[in-house]
């Protein structure tokens, strides 16, 4: 079973540049070390012979290989025939890790971007993180579709001076990521991530109900202690904290989209006591539910 590169989104992977190349018989893929970006290789015909950190790959037609930004990769031997391959450099701007066969990998280095909006007010809503698996070496389920997308990306390089081209490249690149992920999701998702995702899915469906670690465990067939450990590793919090954050997100929607009293909103999102809801909301958002509603409804009214 090959390695899996698993990343947390948002943010989504960021496309940098791509191209295609024919390596003649006897030629080799260049050796590089710590290039600072992921390198996706997709072979159209022929075969590439590449090693990375002691692991060797024969990348045949219709296969893909993702070379890591933090490793040394090198040619094992020259191509035995003319080999056409696409290459694509991309970055993961968030947290990622590599999961090896039958074991859970360590977290990759966290990339932190400059806080360009630290002076702005906190956003009304925040995205719920999720994990995405990418098999490092795989046979593509739909190689021709991927070939077409990669060809289109290369063609767009000729029009980078035009408005919107880079955005179109980013959108097209996401299609490739989805295709690579779909082939890995069912068979290569780590046990930790699979458990955490099941638990999170259950909590999203039952967030209005009283929380019970025992009931959660019985519903997804995992021990509560294991569930808590998995969610801590994947989402950085316990099931109870994940549920509280989810409830607060739902409460924010109701505060902005309805005229319901705070007490009623607390009840609808699963809090049995309004005072406890207010305390949790204030701790997470930095202001009370009433002030949160006033801040954003005033902005809306001022624009109308």
ChimeraX attribute file (.defattr): number of C-alpha atoms within 10 A of each C-alpha:
attribute: neighborCount
match mode: 1-to-1
recipient: residues
	/A:1	11
	/A:2	13
	/A:3	18
	/A:4	27
	/A:5	24
	/A:6	25
	/A:7	24
	/A:8	20
	/A:9	18
	/A:10	15
	/A:11	13
	/A:12	16
	/A:13	19
	/A:14	17
	/A:15	21
	/A:16	15
	/A:17	14
	/A:18	19
	/A:19	15
	/A:20	17
	/A:21	12
	/A:22	15
	/A:23	20
	/A:24	15
	/A:25	14
	/A:26	11
	/A:27	17
	/A:28	19
	/A:29	17
	/A:30	9
	/A:31	13
	/A:32	13
	/A:33	13
	/A:34	12
	/A:35	15
	/A:36	13
	/A:37	18
	/A:38	21
	/A:39	19
	/A:40	18
	/A:41	21
	/A:42	30
	/A:43	24
	/A:44	21
	/A:45	17
	/A:46	20
	/A:47	25
	/A:48	31
	/A:49	18
	/A:50	22
	/A:51	18
	/A:52	18
	/A:53	10
	/A:54	8
	/A:55	8
	/A:56	14
	/A:57	15
	/A:58	15
	/A:59	23
	/A:60	20
	/A:61	19
	/A:62	21
	/A:63	21
	/A:64	25
	/A:65	22
	/A:66	20
	/A:67	21
	/A:68	22
	/A:69	19
	/A:70	14
	/A:71	15
	/A:72	16
	/A:73	23
	/A:74	19
	/A:75	19
	/A:76	17
	/A:77	14
	/A:78	17
	/A:79	19
	/A:80	16
	/A:81	15
	/A:82	16
	/A:83	21
	/A:84	18
	/A:85	25
	/A:86	19
	/A:87	19
	/A:88	21
	/A:89	20
	/A:90	18
	/A:91	17
	/A:92	20
	/A:93	18
	/A:94	18
	/A:95	18
	/A:96	22
	/A:97	18
	/A:98	22
	/A:99	22
	/A:100	16
	/A:101	13
	/A:102	12
	/A:103	12
	/A:104	15
	/A:105	17
	/A:106	11
	/A:107	15
	/A:108	15
	/A:109	11
	/A:110	12
	/A:111	12
	/A:112	9
	/A:113	8
	/A:114	7
	/A:115	7
	/A:116	7
	/A:117	8
	/A:118	8
	/A:119	7
	/A:120	7
	/A:121	7
	/A:122	11
	/A:123	8
	/A:124	14
	/A:125	11
	/A:126	8
	/A:127	9
	/A:128	12
	/A:129	12
	/A:130	15
	/A:131	19
	/A:132	22
	/A:133	28
	/A:134	24
	/A:135	26
	/A:136	20
	/A:137	23
	/A:138	22
	/A:139	17
	/A:140	17
	/A:141	14
	/A:142	12
	/A:143	18
	/A:144	12
	/A:145	14
	/A:146	20
	/A:147	18
	/A:148	10
	/A:149	17
	/A:150	23
	/A:151	15
	/A:152	13
	/A:153	22
	/A:154	18
	/A:155	12
	/A:156	17
	/A:157	15
	/A:158	10
	/A:159	12
	/A:160	12
	/A:161	10
	/A:162	9
	/A:163	9
	/A:164	10
	/A:165	16
	/A:166	18
	/A:167	11
	/A:168	13
	/A:169	22
	/A:170	16
	/A:171	13
	/A:172	16
	/A:173	22
	/A:174	16
	/A:175	14
	/A:176	16
	/A:177	16
	/A:178	14
	/A:179	18
	/A:180	24
	/A:181	20
	/A:182	16
	/A:183	18
	/A:184	19
	/A:185	17
	/A:186	11
	/A:187	11
	/A:188	23
	/A:189	22
	/A:190	22
	/A:191	13
	/A:192	18
	/A:193	21
	/A:194	18
	/A:195	22
	/A:196	26
	/A:197	20
	/A:198	18
	/A:199	24
	/A:200	22
	/A:201	13
	/A:202	14
	/A:203	21
	/A:204	14
	/A:205	9
	/A:206	15
	/A:207	21
	/A:208	19
	/A:209	13
	/A:210	9
	/A:211	16
	/A:212	12
	/A:213	15
	/A:214	12
	/A:215	11
	/A:216	21
	/A:217	17
	/A:218	12
	/A:219	12
	/A:220	15
	/A:221	13
	/A:222	16
	/A:223	13
	/A:224	19
	/A:225	12
	/A:226	14
	/A:227	25
	/A:228	20
	/A:229	17
	/A:230	23
	/A:231	24
	/A:232	17
	/A:233	15
	/A:234	21
	/A:235	19
	/A:236	12
	/A:237	16
	/A:238	19
	/A:239	25
	/A:240	14
	/A:241	13
	/A:242	21
	/A:243	20
	/A:244	22
	/A:245	17
	/A:246	19
	/A:247	23
	/A:248	26
	/A:249	19
	/A:250	19
	/A:251	22
	/A:252	20
	/A:253	14
	/A:254	20
	/A:255	21
	/A:256	17
	/A:257	11
	/A:258	11
	/A:259	11
	/A:260	12
	/A:261	11
	/A:262	19
	/A:263	15
	/A:264	13
	/A:265	23
	/A:266	26
	/A:267	15
	/A:268	17
	/A:269	21
	/A:270	21
	/A:271	23
	/A:272	15
	/A:273	11
	/A:274	15
	/A:275	13
	/A:276	12
	/A:277	25
	/A:278	19
	/A:279	13
	/A:280	19
	/A:281	23
	/A:282	17
	/A:283	11
	/A:284	12
	/A:285	15
	/A:286	12
	/A:287	15
	/A:288	17
	/A:289	23
	/A:290	13
	/A:291	12
	/A:292	18
	/A:293	21
	/A:294	14
	/A:295	14
	/A:296	15
	/A:297	14
	/A:298	11
	/A:299	10
	/A:300	11
	/A:301	8
	/A:302	8
	/A:303	6
	/A:304	6
